[in-house]
Amino acid sequence: MPDKIIVYSTAWCGDCRRAKKFLGEHQIQYEEVDIDLTPEAVAIVKQLNHGMRSVPTIVFPDGSILVEPGTDQLAEKLGLPFGSN
């Protein structure tokens, strides 16, 4: 299990940018892995998503995973208040 949040993403993915922006705005540290630049990460994402290449795939230190989460899902997972952003 990772000891920090890992965000599997791509540069062209709007949902990825939104998730990373949300984490940054709340000063949540994470490691970004661009699956277009890291071929072995594609295999990890596919394994986590039953063969699908879905991004963002976010892996948390507790072993839980969120795939293509909305901002509200991220806030709930991280115990943050969520209003309309």
VEXBA-248630 format. One record per residue (C-alpha): z, x, y; residue in three letters. Coordinates in steps of 0.001 Angstrom, whole numbers, plus 500000, padded with zeros to 6 digits. Example, Ala and Ser with C-alpha at 12.3 -4.5 7.8 and 13.67 -1.06 7.14 Angstrom:
BEGIN
507800512300495500ALA;507140513670498940SER;
//
This chain:
BEGIN
500000500000500000MET;499249501256503495PRO;502135502160505790ASP;500305500689508785LYS;497822497939509514ILE;494269498829508544ILE;491369496978510156VAL;488105497252508242TYR;485399496435510756SER;481980497267512175THR;480857498044515706ALA;478527495015515831TRP;481109492437514697CYS;482381490132517462GLY;485298488872515348ASP;486289492497514729CYS;486323493248518459ARG;488417490141519116ARG;490971491056516432ALA;491251494668517652LYS;491578493484521257LYS;494393491126520247PHE;496236493886518395LEU;495784496264521334GLY;496989493721523894GLU;500178493285521858HIS;500579497036521369GLN;500312496709517601ILE;499279500039516136GLN;496517499970513556TYR;493982502208511909GLU;490354501194512300GLU;487896501899509511VAL;484251501254510406ASP;482607500351507119ILE;479179501293508492ASP;480422504865509004LEU;482675505079505937THR;480690504232502792PRO;483741504238500503GLU;485309501563502724ALA;482521499131501794VAL;483713499271498185ALA;487295498610499288ILE;486263495604501398VAL;484146494201498567LYS;487009494661496109GLN;489464492886498430LEU;486993490051499091ASN;485721489369495564HIS;482359491047496166GLY;481889489872499752MET;481379492324502640ARG;483528490283505039SER;484845491824508246VAL;487252492053509763PRO;489387492516506692THR;492895493369507837ILE;495380494885505388VAL;499077494827506268PHE;501833497182505075PRO;503370494364503003ASP;500142494154500981GLY;498942490908502530SER;495359490566503722ILE;493688488460506386LEU;489903488064506291VAL;488082486997509444GLU;491340485703510939PRO;491544483731514136GLY;493833484912516887THR;496308482204515931ASP;496460483514512344GLN;497066487060513568LEU;499812485883515912ALA;501508483921513133GLU;501319486852510693LYS;502782489238513282LEU;505449486786514473GLY;503988486638517972LEU;503875483597520232PRO;500407482169520542PHE;499056480254523489GLY;495520479659524609SER;494012483075525386ASN;
//
